[in-house]
């Protein structure tokens, strides 16, 4: 059974890096941890595709962030449409949020009979927030989604990687002489 946003019910899976940090309490098989030299900059970088013309400033900013953040698993040919939809939803949500914060859109509206109800724009913002989270999850931008896609343990190259590389070069130089 799924929720109205299409996401499955129940708890999301625990990310692999958290299981590994806890010592794998469930004792189930886990994928091998990324080692030294397998950092994020080892993934070939691709250029950020050009943003669609109709995106507003918020959507364009998120377009760049999404492509930069997901460069190792997103494909412009396959994922471009859902990223465009996500950015359009972010644009619309930002515009509604600005209107509500500026007082141009009231949070509550009074009916002809004197009853107060939530303004339809506020309801639309709530629906957009749910859609945004669902699309972000589909694209792998939550910890559980990255774990589901097998991307949870992508390492960022650090100083230890550089020290390990230098050590390996020294050892190769010492045995090669």
C-alpha positions, 0 to 999 in steps of 0.5 A: 500500500502506498501513500497519496504521494506514491511513497511506500508506507513504513519506515525507510531503510536505514542508510548503509553508512549508519549500519556500518557505523553501528557495527552492522547489528543485524549481521546482514551482508552489506556492500563493500565500503568505498576505500581510499582513492574511490572518492567522489572526485574519481567520478567523471564530472559532467557539465550541467545541462542548460536550464529550461527557459521558463524556469524562474530564479529559484528553479534555475538555482535549484537546477544547478544545485541538483545537477551538481549534487547528483552528477554521479548518478543523474542522466540528462537524457533520462532525468531531465524531465523530472528535474524540470518538474521538480524545479518548476514546483520549487519555483511555484512554492517559492512564489507562494511562500513569498506571497504568504510571508508578505501578507499578499496571500492570507493564511485563512479566508472567511466564507460567506457564512462567517466560517474560517478555512485555509486559503487554497494557496496555502493548501496548494503550497502544502501539496507542492511540498509533498510533491517536491519531497517525493520527486527529490526522493525519486532522484536520490536526494534523501539518505534513504533514497541514496541507500535504495539506489546504492549511492549512500556511501559515496566518499568525498576524497580527503587528506587520507586518500592523498597520504595513501597515494603518496605512500603507495608511490613511495613503496612502488619507487622503493621496490622498483629500484 
